[in-house]
Amino acid sequence: MLQKTFIYTCFISILLLSCSKNNDVEIITTIPSKPNILLIIADDFGLDASPGYDLGITKPTMPNLESMINSGVRFTNLWSNPTCTPTRSSILTGKYGFRTNMLKVGDELSTSETSIQKYLDNNLGQAYNHAVIGKWHLSTNTNHPINMGVNYYAGLLTGGVSSYWDWNLTENNITTNSTEYSTTKITDLAVNWVENQTKPWFL
């Protein structure tokens, strides 16, 4: 009985102390900053080969990626589709492929869908500049990335290159032949784009 009374007394004391009539509560309001956002998508690259995860034994030395993992966001529970086109469509729209008719490689994403870039522009008043640099694989139409709301696009529209030294580079809506090693070219385009930004960016 004494133990029960003690528990009730403690509970009531805590309740009374937490119900203070003091109205001098300081509310701190801060305007959230708009951080730069770099989203890296790597095809056919598993956790077993990635630093920052316990899966796998032999890891490559990737100091830049490790630095980004340590200072950014690292997902620990993520699912994707078994092929890249539906996965890329899901990332771009936030919708499952069956909702956008993006079920397999070769399907074309409707430009009536709201991309994350369109969403940013519509809800943040174009506070972000955005780009996609690399593989598109949602349509072979050169205007498609721009029609999806991407401010700047550079990369390959198809799923891959037949030669890393001889491939089609689409920059915005113009396709030209590139003889520069594709990985180097795409990386340099991304670095140059970032260096030229004067406001928050999403790449």
N, CA, C and O of each residue as an XYZ file, in Angstrom:
812
protein
N       0.831     -1.199      0.000
C       0.000      0.000      0.000
C       0.872      1.258      0.000
O       0.587      2.221     -0.713
N       1.932      1.241      0.802
C       2.846      2.367      0.887
C       3.519      2.613     -0.473
O       3.717      3.754     -0.892
N       3.861      1.506     -1.145
C       4.507      1.629     -2.452
C       3.560      2.263     -3.473
O       3.969      3.089     -4.289
N       2.274      1.855     -3.412
C       1.280      2.405     -4.338
C       1.076      3.894     -4.082
O       0.972      4.675     -5.028
N       1.016      4.300     -2.792
C       0.846      5.708     -2.438
C       2.042      6.524     -2.924
O       1.880      7.637     -3.426
N       3.243      5.965     -2.774
C       4.446      6.662     -3.217
C       4.418      6.887     -4.732
O       4.783      7.963     -5.207
N       3.990      5.886     -5.479
C       3.918      5.998     -6.943
C       2.911      7.056     -7.342
O       3.185      7.867     -8.227
N       1.725      7.064     -6.691
C       0.712      8.075     -6.997
C       1.227      9.477     -6.678
O       1.004     10.408     -7.452
N       1.921      9.638     -5.535
C       2.449     10.940     -5.129
C       3.470     11.445     -6.154
O       3.461     12.618     -6.527
N       4.345     10.545     -6.600
C       5.344     10.936     -7.612
C       4.664     11.344     -8.917
O       5.052     12.329     -9.545
N       3.653     10.586     -9.319
C       2.953     10.867    -10.570
C       2.274     12.235    -10.505
O       2.373     13.019    -11.449
N       1.581     12.528     -9.390
C       0.876     13.801     -9.243
C       1.881     14.955     -9.180
O       1.637     16.021     -9.745
N       3.010     14.745     -8.496
C       4.033     15.799     -8.407
C       4.583     16.134     -9.789
O       4.741     17.303    -10.139
N       4.870     15.104    -10.561
C       5.380     15.322    -11.915
C       4.347     16.044    -12.762
O       4.683     16.951    -13.524
N       3.082     15.638    -12.628
C       2.000     16.255    -13.389
C       1.860     17.728    -13.038
O       1.710     18.562    -13.931
N       1.907     18.067    -11.732
C       1.758     19.461    -11.305
C       2.954     20.307    -11.753
O       2.786     21.450    -12.179
N       4.146     19.747    -11.657
C       5.334     20.497    -12.064
C       5.355     20.762    -13.563
O       5.864     21.788    -14.015
N       4.801     19.835    -14.324
C       4.815     20.008    -15.774
C       3.703     20.928    -16.261
O       3.684     21.294    -17.437
N       2.788     21.305    -15.394
C       1.675     22.176    -15.783
C       1.880     23.578    -15.245
O       0.950     24.173    -14.702
N       3.044     24.097    -15.380
C       3.358     25.435    -14.889
C       2.537     26.479    -15.623
O       2.246     26.330    -16.809
N       2.157     27.558    -14.898
C       1.399     28.646    -15.506
C       2.313     29.719    -16.083
O       1.840     30.765    -16.529
N       3.581     29.473    -16.077
C       4.538     30.450    -16.578
C       4.362     30.595    -18.089
O       4.572     29.639    -18.836
N       3.978     31.784    -18.534
C       3.760     32.031    -19.953
C       4.998     32.591    -20.652
O       4.944     32.966    -21.823
N       6.113     32.644    -19.921
C       7.328     33.201    -20.493
C       8.099     32.139    -21.286
O       9.301     31.956    -21.096
N       7.396     31.458    -22.158
C       8.029     30.438    -22.976
C       8.593     31.109    -24.212
O       7.882     31.801    -24.942
N       9.860     30.899    -24.432
C      10.517     31.514    -25.587
C      10.388     30.572    -26.780
O      10.841     29.428    -26.744
N       9.768     31.076    -27.819
C       9.622     30.294    -29.042
C      10.657     30.791    -30.029
O      10.667     31.959    -30.419
N      11.522     29.879    -30.421
C      12.584     30.244    -31.357
C      12.161     29.795    -32.746
O      11.939     28.609    -32.991
N      12.054     30.743    -33.636
C      11.709     30.397    -35.013
C      12.915     30.701    -35.892
O      13.499     31.783    -35.832
N      13.261     29.736    -36.693
C      14.360     29.938    -37.624
C      13.882     29.582    -39.014
O      13.091     28.659    -39.209
N      14.366     30.317    -39.947
C      14.048     30.018    -41.333
C      15.040     28.969    -41.800
O      16.247     29.211    -41.798
N      14.541     27.798    -42.201
C      15.481     26.759    -42.624
C      16.248     27.197    -43.862
O      15.687     27.786    -44.786
N      17.529     26.901    -43.861
C      18.335     27.245    -45.027
C      18.032     26.266    -46.150
O      17.440     25.211    -45.921
N      18.429     26.608    -47.333
C      18.229     25.741    -48.495
C      19.586     25.125    -48.847
O      20.378     25.732    -49.568
N      19.845     23.939    -48.343
C      21.156     23.335    -48.607
C      21.271     22.862    -50.050
O      20.271     22.553    -50.697
N      22.483     22.810    -50.535
C      22.721     22.198    -51.836
C      22.486     20.695    -51.702
O      22.804     20.100    -50.672
N      21.930     20.089    -52.743
C      21.595     18.667    -52.698
C      22.261     17.961    -53.868
O      22.040     18.311    -55.028
N      23.073     16.970    -53.555
C      23.720     16.146    -54.564
C      23.213     14.723    -54.385
O      23.485     14.083    -53.370
N      22.476     14.229    -55.374
C      21.954     12.866    -55.345
C      22.746     12.047    -56.352
O      22.733     12.334    -57.549
N      23.434     11.026    -55.857
C      24.242     10.175    -56.725
C      23.537      8.832    -56.882
O      23.219      8.163    -55.899
N      23.301      8.453    -58.130
C      22.706      7.148    -58.432
C      23.760      6.352    -59.193
O      24.234      6.788    -60.242
N      24.122      5.198    -58.673
C      25.127      4.357    -59.326
C      24.471      3.052    -59.761
O      23.937      2.307    -58.939
N      24.519      2.787    -61.050
C      23.959      1.534    -61.567
C      24.848      0.352    -61.215
O      26.075      0.455    -61.231
N      24.221     -0.763    -60.900
C      24.938     -2.025    -60.670
C      26.054     -1.872    -59.642
O      27.152     -2.401    -59.815
N      25.760     -1.154    -58.591
C      26.748     -0.900    -57.542
C      26.093     -1.257    -56.218
O      25.234     -0.526    -55.726
N      26.502     -2.391    -55.640
C      25.861     -2.881    -54.426
C      26.543     -2.423    -53.159
O      27.642     -1.870    -53.190
N      25.874     -2.663    -52.036
C      26.436     -2.301    -50.743
C      27.722     -3.062    -50.455
O      28.585     -2.583    -49.720
N      27.844     -4.255    -51.041
C      29.050     -5.048    -50.804
C      30.306     -4.348    -51.317
O      31.409     -4.641    -50.855
N      30.150     -3.430    -52.263
C      31.294     -2.705    -52.814
C      31.359     -1.263    -52.321
O      32.247     -0.509    -52.718
N      30.432     -0.884    -51.469
C      30.346      0.511    -51.050
C      30.917      0.717    -49.654
O      30.610     -0.051    -48.742
N      31.746      1.747    -49.475
C      32.170      2.090    -48.115
C      30.974      2.598    -47.325
O      29.997      3.075    -47.903
N      31.053      2.497    -46.020
C      29.976      2.995    -45.167
C      28.950      1.947    -44.788
O      28.016      2.241    -44.042
N      29.105      0.725    -45.290
C      28.179     -0.360    -44.977
C      28.976     -1.597    -44.563
O      30.091     -1.817    -45.036
N      28.390     -2.395    -43.679
C      29.072     -3.571    -43.140
C      29.076     -4.758    -44.099
O      29.864     -5.687    -43.923
N      28.219     -4.741    -45.095
C      28.118     -5.863    -46.023
C      29.334     -5.905    -46.943
O      29.747     -4.878    -47.480
N      29.898     -7.078    -47.121
C      31.056     -7.217    -48.005
C      32.361     -7.134    -47.243
O      32.421     -6.565    -46.153
N      33.403     -7.704    -47.819
C      34.706     -7.757    -47.148
C      35.705     -6.818    -47.810
O      36.314     -5.984    -47.139
N      35.878     -6.947    -49.121
C      36.852     -6.139    -49.844
C      36.177     -4.872    -50.361
O      35.239     -4.935    -51.155
N      36.660     -3.743    -49.907
C      36.076     -2.456    -50.306
C      37.096     -1.636    -51.093
O      38.282     -1.646    -50.764
N      36.646     -0.929    -52.128
C      37.570     -0.041    -52.840
C      37.878      1.189    -51.985
O      37.108      1.544    -51.093
N      38.984      1.817    -52.263
C      39.324      3.071    -51.588
C      38.594      4.199    -52.309
O      38.873      4.487    -53.473
N      37.661      4.831    -51.608
C      36.830      5.877    -52.210
C      36.720      7.042    -51.229
O      35.655      7.254    -50.649
N      37.797      7.800    -51.033
C      37.794      8.848    -50.006
C      36.733      9.924    -50.210
O      36.165     10.414    -49.233
N      36.453     10.302    -51.454
C      35.438     11.340    -51.694
C      34.053     10.843    -51.340
O      33.275     11.557    -50.706
N      33.736      9.610    -51.748
C      32.436      9.043    -51.407
C      32.311      8.845    -49.899
O      31.251      9.100    -49.327
N      33.382      8.393    -49.256
C      33.355      8.219    -47.804
C      33.120      9.549    -47.097
O      32.396      9.600    -46.103
N      33.718     10.613    -47.593
C      33.517     11.931    -47.006
C      32.061     12.375    -47.147
O      31.482     12.940    -46.219
N      31.475     12.112    -48.325
C      30.065     12.475    -48.526
C      29.147     11.630    -47.637
O      28.156     12.133    -47.108
N      29.476     10.358    -47.477
C      28.683      9.494    -46.599
C      28.721     10.020    -45.166
O      27.699     10.065    -44.482
N      29.917     10.416    -44.723
C      30.090     10.869    -43.343
C      29.451     12.226    -43.071
O      29.107     12.528    -41.928
N      29.287     13.049    -44.110
C      28.725     14.384    -43.893
C      27.324     14.546    -44.473
O      26.709     15.601    -44.319
N      26.816     13.515    -45.134
C      25.505     13.623    -45.772
C      24.511     12.632    -45.200
O      24.582     12.269    -44.025
N      23.595     12.203    -46.032
C      22.566     11.253    -45.637
C      22.903      9.896    -46.246
O      23.154      9.784    -47.446
N      22.903      8.871    -45.403
C      23.183      7.517    -45.869
C      21.945      6.674    -45.609
O      21.536      6.496    -44.461
N      21.352      6.156    -46.674
C      20.162      5.338    -46.524
C      20.550      3.936    -46.056
O      21.517      3.353    -46.546
N      19.791      3.409    -45.112
C      20.050      2.058    -44.625
C      18.913      1.100    -44.966
O      19.020     -0.099    -44.710
N      17.842      1.606    -45.531
C      16.717      0.751    -45.905
C      16.102      1.330    -47.173
O      15.339      2.294    -47.113
N      16.432      0.749    -48.306
C      15.997      1.299    -49.576
C      15.698      0.166    -50.539
O      16.436     -0.817    -50.596
N      14.626      0.298    -51.291
C      14.250     -0.710    -52.277
C      14.241     -0.072    -53.655
O      13.926      1.110    -53.799
N      14.583     -0.846    -54.654
C      14.524     -0.340    -56.019
C      13.887     -1.392    -56.908
O      13.641     -2.522    -56.485
N      13.625     -1.002    -58.148
C      13.087     -1.941    -59.126
C      14.235     -2.772    -59.713
O      15.397     -2.379    -59.610
N      13.916     -3.916    -60.326
C      14.984     -4.754    -60.867
C      15.633     -4.194    -62.135
O      16.673     -4.695    -62.562
N      15.039     -3.170    -62.739
C      15.645     -2.520    -63.903
C      15.669     -1.011    -63.672
O      14.934     -0.479    -62.841
N      16.539     -0.337    -64.433
C      16.811      1.067    -64.111
C      15.705      2.033    -64.517
O      15.479      3.015    -63.810
N      15.011      1.800    -65.621
C      14.011      2.777    -66.075
C      12.902      2.984    -65.038
O      12.622      4.131    -64.690
N      12.253      1.920    -64.527
C      11.249      2.145    -63.484
C      11.833      2.755    -62.207
O      11.172      3.545    -61.533
N      13.075      2.386    -61.879
C      13.706      2.955    -60.685
C      13.923      4.449    -60.853
O      13.594      5.227    -59.957
N      14.472      4.860    -61.985
C      14.719      6.283    -62.227
C      13.412      7.073    -62.256
O      13.340      8.191    -61.746
N      12.388      6.484    -62.853
C      11.085      7.129    -62.894
C      10.526      7.317    -61.478
O       9.957      8.362    -61.162
N      10.690      6.306    -60.640
C      10.196      6.388    -59.258
C      10.932      7.480    -58.481
O      10.316      8.221    -57.715
N      12.239      7.579    -58.677
C      13.014      8.626    -58.000
C      12.570     10.004    -58.482
O      12.439     10.932    -57.684
N      12.339     10.137    -59.783
C      11.997     11.430    -60.369
C      10.594     11.900    -59.978
O      10.372     13.091    -59.763
N       9.648     10.957    -59.887
C       8.250     11.333    -59.644
C       7.751     11.013    -58.239
O       6.753     11.578    -57.792
N       8.439     10.110    -57.541
C       7.953      9.678    -56.237
C       6.819      8.675    -56.333
O       6.165      8.383    -55.332
N       6.579      8.146    -57.519
C       5.481      7.194    -57.723
C       6.015      5.838    -58.163
O       7.027      5.744    -58.857
N       5.307      4.786    -57.741
C       5.628      3.456    -58.238
C       5.431      3.416    -59.748
O       4.593      4.129    -60.301
N       6.220      2.567    -60.405
C       6.151      2.466    -61.858
C       4.787      2.101    -62.403
O       4.424      2.549    -63.491
N       4.015      1.294    -61.671
C       2.696      0.908    -62.186
C       1.735      2.081    -62.198
O       0.707      2.021    -62.873
N       2.044      3.154    -61.465
C       1.183      4.343    -61.473
C       1.519      5.290    -62.628
O       0.717      6.156    -62.977
N       2.699      5.125    -63.216
C       3.131      6.008    -64.304
C       3.348      5.241    -65.611
O       3.843      5.802    -66.589
N       2.978      3.964    -65.624
C       3.196      3.078    -66.779
C       4.676      2.951    -67.134
O       5.035      2.805    -68.302
N       5.513      3.007    -66.130
C       6.948      2.806    -66.306
C       7.306      1.460    -65.683
O       7.700      1.382    -64.519
N       7.163      0.412    -66.474
C       7.309     -0.942    -65.943
C       8.552     -1.665    -66.439
O       8.981     -2.653    -65.842
N       9.130     -1.172    -67.530
C      10.273     -1.879    -68.109
C      11.142     -0.902    -68.885
O      10.745      0.231    -69.157
N      12.335     -1.367    -69.233
C      13.238     -0.570    -70.063
C      12.554     -0.314    -71.402
O      11.988     -1.229    -72.000
N      12.607      0.928    -71.870
C      11.969      1.305    -73.130
C      10.672      2.072    -72.938
O      10.207      2.739    -73.863
N      10.075      1.987    -71.739
C       8.873      2.778    -71.478
C       9.271      4.252    -71.384
O      10.363      4.586    -70.924
N       8.358      5.134    -71.832
C       8.635      6.569    -71.804
C       7.774      7.245    -70.752
O       6.556      7.071    -70.720
N       8.419      8.015    -69.897
C       7.725      8.728    -68.833
C       6.937      9.894    -69.408
O       7.483     10.719    -70.142
N       5.655      9.960    -69.075
C       4.806     11.042    -69.561
C       5.250     12.371    -68.960
O       5.510     12.466    -67.760
N       5.333     13.399    -69.808
C       5.738     14.721    -69.335
C       4.631     15.400    -68.522
O       4.836     16.485    -67.977
N       3.461     14.761    -68.444
C       2.409     15.301    -67.580
C       2.653     14.960    -66.113
O       2.005     15.519    -65.227
N       3.583     14.048    -65.855
C       3.921     13.705    -64.475
C       4.691     14.860    -63.827
O       5.408     15.598    -64.502
N       4.533     15.002    -62.527
C       5.254     16.028    -61.786
C       6.590     15.457    -61.334
O       6.648     14.542    -60.513
N       7.652     16.009    -61.882
C       8.994     15.592    -61.470
C       9.382     16.350    -60.204
O       8.744     17.338    -59.840
N      10.426     15.881    -59.545
C      10.897     16.584    -58.351
C      11.367     17.998    -58.707
O      11.264     18.912    -57.889
N      11.879     18.175    -59.920
C      12.300     19.507    -60.353
C      11.103     20.438    -60.524
O      11.146     21.594    -60.102
N      10.030     19.933    -61.144
C       8.809     20.741    -61.267
C       8.256     21.071    -59.884
O       7.800     22.187    -59.635
N       8.303     20.093    -58.998
C       7.788     20.298    -57.643
C       8.569     21.406    -56.927
O       7.980     22.281    -56.292
N       9.894     21.357    -57.037
C      10.714     22.399    -56.412
C      10.349     23.776    -56.954
O      10.178     24.724    -56.187
N      10.230     23.888    -58.280
C       9.892     25.176    -58.891
C       8.514     25.658    -58.464
O       8.326     26.838    -58.169
N       7.548     24.741    -58.430
C       6.171     25.124    -58.099
C       5.997     25.491    -56.635
O       5.118     26.285    -56.303
N       6.820     24.927    -55.749
C       6.615     25.138    -54.320
C       7.656     26.028    -53.655
O       7.433     26.515    -52.547
N       8.775     26.245    -54.308
C       9.809     27.101    -53.727
C      10.122     28.312    -54.595
O      11.111     29.009    -54.368
N       9.283     28.558    -55.581
C       9.462     29.743    -56.404
C      10.797     29.796    -57.116
O      11.415     30.857    -57.200
N      11.237     28.689    -57.619
C      12.510     28.588    -58.345
C      13.697     29.025    -57.491
O      14.644     29.635    -57.987
N      13.628     28.702    -56.199
C      14.739     29.010    -55.296
C      15.945     28.126    -55.582
O      17.077     28.484    -55.257
N      15.699     26.976    -56.187
C      16.778     26.044    -56.524
C      17.031     26.041    -58.026
O      16.093     26.084    -58.823
N      18.290     25.992    -58.401
C      18.640     25.659    -59.766
C      18.898     24.154    -59.756
O      19.454     23.627    -58.792
N      18.500     23.464    -60.817
C      18.652     22.010    -60.798
C      19.138     21.487    -62.133
O      18.962     22.106    -63.182
N      19.752     20.327    -62.050
C      20.301     19.688    -63.236
C      20.296     18.178    -63.040
O      20.300     17.678    -61.915
N      20.288     17.472    -64.153
C      20.543     16.031    -64.163
C      21.698     15.835    -65.128
O      21.626     16.242    -66.288
N      22.755     15.213    -64.647
C      23.931     14.977    -65.474
C      24.272     13.490    -65.374
O      24.584     12.981    -64.297
N      24.207     12.810    -66.508
C      24.460     11.367    -66.528
C      23.415     10.667    -67.367
O      22.938     11.202    -68.368
N      23.073      9.490    -66.956
C      22.135      8.666    -67.718
C      20.695      9.093    -67.452
O      20.302      9.267    -66.298
N      19.908      9.263    -68.512
C      18.495      9.636    -68.391
C      17.621      8.389    -68.441
O      16.968      8.064    -67.450
N      17.594      7.699    -69.545
C      16.944      6.393    -69.723
C      15.453      6.402    -69.384
O      14.915      5.414    -68.884
N      14.790      7.536    -69.663
C      13.339      7.643    -69.471
C      12.638      7.988    -70.775
O      11.410      7.969    -70.847
N      13.410      8.301    -71.802
C      12.924      8.605    -73.139
C      14.150      8.863    -74.005
O      15.196      9.277    -73.504
N      14.017      8.618    -75.306
C      15.109      8.951    -76.218
C      14.868     10.289    -76.919
O      15.654     10.692    -77.776
N      13.796     10.968    -76.558
C      13.493     12.289    -77.093
C      14.431     13.311    -76.455
O      14.486     13.417    -75.230
N      15.160     14.055    -77.266
C      16.146     15.000    -76.728
C      15.521     16.108    -75.882
O      16.196     16.687    -75.031
N      14.232     16.412    -76.108
C      13.545     17.451    -75.335
C      12.988     16.935    -74.009
O      12.547     17.721    -73.171
N      13.008     15.627    -73.821
C      12.323     15.037    -72.666
C      12.802     15.559    -71.311
O      11.964     15.926    -70.488
N      14.119     15.612    -71.037
C      14.544     16.129    -69.720
C      14.053     17.549    -69.461
O      13.594     17.856    -68.361
N      14.148     18.418    -70.471
C      13.694     19.805    -70.307
C      12.178     19.839    -70.111
O      11.672     20.607    -69.294
N      11.453     19.001    -70.867
C       9.994     18.950    -70.722
C       9.572     18.387    -69.366
O       8.452     18.627    -68.916
N      10.458     17.644    -68.719
C      10.176     17.151    -67.370
C      10.525     18.188    -66.305
O      10.381     17.931    -65.110
N      10.982     19.359    -66.742
C      11.229     20.452    -65.809
C      12.664     20.612    -65.369
O      12.952     21.434    -64.499
N      13.577     19.843    -65.954
C      14.988     19.934    -65.577
C      15.593     21.176    -66.221
O      15.489     21.360    -67.433
N      16.224     22.028    -65.417
C      16.822     23.256    -65.952
C      17.968     22.973    -66.912
O      18.093     23.616    -67.954
N      18.800     22.009    -66.550
C      19.961     21.684    -67.380
C      20.136     20.174    -67.388
O      20.163     19.539    -66.334
N      20.255     19.604    -68.579
C      20.518     18.171    -68.696
C      21.728     17.943    -69.583
O      21.866     18.578    -70.629
N      22.603     17.040    -69.172
C      23.724     16.604    -69.997
C      24.008     15.142    -69.690
O      24.119     14.751    -68.528
N      24.124     14.340    -70.740
C      24.421     12.931    -70.519
C      23.958     12.086    -71.677
O      23.856     12.563    -72.808
N      23.678     10.827    -71.393
C      23.201      9.919    -72.430
C      21.738      9.576    -72.178
O      21.337      9.285    -71.051
N      20.960      9.617    -73.236
C      19.526      9.343    -73.117
C      19.243      7.852    -73.010
O      18.215      7.452    -72.465
N      20.148      7.030    -73.526
C      19.943      5.579    -73.548
C      20.475      4.944    -72.263
O      20.949      5.631    -71.358
N      20.383      3.622    -72.211
C      20.781      2.897    -71.009
C      22.268      2.713    -70.836
O      22.720      2.387    -69.738
N      23.039      2.910    -71.879
C      24.473      2.718    -71.774
C      25.158      3.141    -73.053
O      24.510      3.578    -74.004
N      26.463      3.010    -73.070
C      27.235      3.362    -74.261
C      27.876      2.094    -74.816
O      28.265      1.205    -74.060
N      27.981      2.018    -76.127
C      28.652      0.868    -76.736
C      30.158      1.026    -76.651
O      30.893      0.040    -76.692
N      30.627      2.279    -76.532
C      32.043      2.567    -76.365
C      32.177      3.769    -75.440
O      31.506      4.784    -75.630
N      33.033      3.653    -74.454
C      33.257      4.778    -73.544
C      33.935      5.948    -74.255
O      33.884      7.081    -73.776
N      34.567      5.679    -75.392
C      35.311      6.696    -76.133
C      34.547      7.244    -77.340
O      35.013      8.184    -77.985
N      33.400      6.682    -77.649
C      32.649      7.102    -78.841
C      31.164      6.937    -78.529
O      30.612      5.845    -78.667
N      30.530      8.011    -78.115
C      29.157      7.917    -77.618
C      28.409      9.224    -77.884
O      29.009     10.254    -78.190
N      27.082      9.151    -77.759
C      26.232     10.316    -78.018
C      25.973     11.084    -76.730
O      25.391     10.558    -75.782
N      26.411     12.324    -76.712
C      26.195     13.212    -75.572
C      25.055     14.165    -75.903
O      25.109     14.885    -76.900
N      24.031     14.167    -75.070
C      22.940     15.121    -75.216
C      23.102     16.183    -74.144
O      23.151     15.874    -72.953
N      23.186     17.435    -74.572
C      23.276     18.551    -73.639
C      22.096     19.457    -73.919
O      21.963     20.037    -74.997
N      21.224     19.561    -72.890
C      19.895     20.134    -73.069
C      19.232     19.403    -74.233
O      19.024     18.197    -74.099
N      18.893     20.000    -75.325
C      18.164     19.238    -76.357
C      18.996     19.014    -77.616
O      18.441     18.771    -78.688
N      20.310     19.092    -77.497
C      21.176     18.893    -78.658
C      22.085     17.691    -78.414
O      22.758     17.605    -77.387
N      22.094     16.761    -79.378
C      22.928     15.570    -79.275
C      24.103     15.671    -80.230
O      23.936     15.956    -81.416
N      25.297     15.434    -79.696
C      26.520     15.433    -80.500
C      27.317     14.186    -80.153
O      27.065     13.535    -79.140
N      28.282     13.862    -81.006
C      29.158     12.729    -80.742
C      30.300     13.184    -79.842
O      30.897     14.235    -80.074
N      30.601     12.395    -78.820
C      31.711     12.701    -77.925
C      32.744     11.591    -78.017
O      32.406     10.407    -78.003
N      34.003     11.988    -78.112
C      35.097     11.020    -78.117
C      35.913     11.123    -76.833
O      36.978     10.518    -76.712
N      35.404     11.894    -75.878
C      36.045     11.973    -74.570
C      35.515     10.834    -73.703
O      34.325     10.523    -73.756
N      36.374     10.214    -72.915
C      35.970      9.100    -72.060
C      34.721      9.499    -71.282
O      34.731     10.508    -70.576
N      33.648      8.722    -71.400
C      32.326      9.166    -70.937
C      32.279      9.476    -69.446
O      31.665     10.464    -69.041
N      32.921      8.644    -68.622
C      32.890      8.894    -67.180
C      33.575     10.212    -66.842
O      33.085     10.979    -66.013
N      34.699     10.471    -67.480
C      35.415     11.733    -67.261
C      34.579     12.915    -67.726
O      34.480     13.922    -67.024
N      33.978     12.799    -68.901
C      33.180     13.893    -69.454
C      32.008     14.238    -68.553
O      31.761     15.408    -68.260
N      31.285     13.212    -68.116
C      30.105     13.444    -67.275
C      30.513     14.032    -65.929
O      29.846     14.929    -65.415
N      31.605     13.532    -65.357
C      32.090     14.082    -64.086
C      32.486     15.544    -64.245
O      32.128     16.383    -63.419
N      33.228     15.846    -65.313
C      33.645     17.234    -65.540
C      32.454     18.158    -65.754
O      32.447     19.285    -65.261
N      31.445     17.687    -66.488
C      30.242     18.503    -66.692
C      29.564     18.812    -65.360
O      29.102     19.929    -65.130
N      29.510     17.810    -64.490
C      28.875     18.007    -63.179
C      29.675     18.988    -62.325
O      29.104     19.891    -61.713
N      30.981     18.814    -62.286
C      31.841     19.719    -61.499
C      31.734     21.138    -62.020
O      31.609     22.076    -61.233
N      31.781     21.313    -63.331
C      31.684     22.654    -63.923
C      30.342     23.293    -63.640
O      30.269     24.489    -63.358
N      29.273     22.503    -63.712
C      27.942     23.050    -63.443
C      27.860     23.541    -62.004
O      27.367     24.639    -61.747
N      28.341     22.732    -61.066
C      28.296     23.124    -59.656
C      29.093     24.397    -59.417
O      28.645     25.294    -58.704
N      30.265     24.472    -60.011
C      31.121     25.648    -59.804
C      30.496     26.933    -60.335
O      30.851     28.021    -59.881
N      29.577     26.828    -61.282
C      28.951     28.014    -61.874
C      27.648     28.426    -61.193
O      27.003     29.378    -61.632
N      27.251     27.728    -60.131
C      25.985     28.045    -59.487
C      26.130     29.209    -58.517
O      27.126     29.317    -57.802
N      25.117     30.082    -58.502
C      25.117     31.242    -57.626
C      23.976     31.205    -56.610
O      23.847     32.109    -55.784
N      23.152     30.163    -56.672
C      22.071     29.996    -55.705
C      21.982     28.516    -55.346
O      22.662     27.701    -55.970
N      21.159     28.139    -54.353
C      21.079     26.735    -53.971
C      20.789     25.842    -55.168
O      20.056     26.228    -56.079
N      21.371     24.645    -55.161
C      21.237     23.760    -56.318
C      20.884     22.336    -55.902
O      21.175     21.891    -54.792
N      20.249     21.650    -56.833
C      19.915     20.236    -56.694
C      20.429     19.539    -57.936
O      19.946     19.788    -59.040
N      21.408     18.668    -57.760
C      22.027     17.953    -58.875
C      21.843     16.470    -58.663
O      22.289     15.669    -59.485
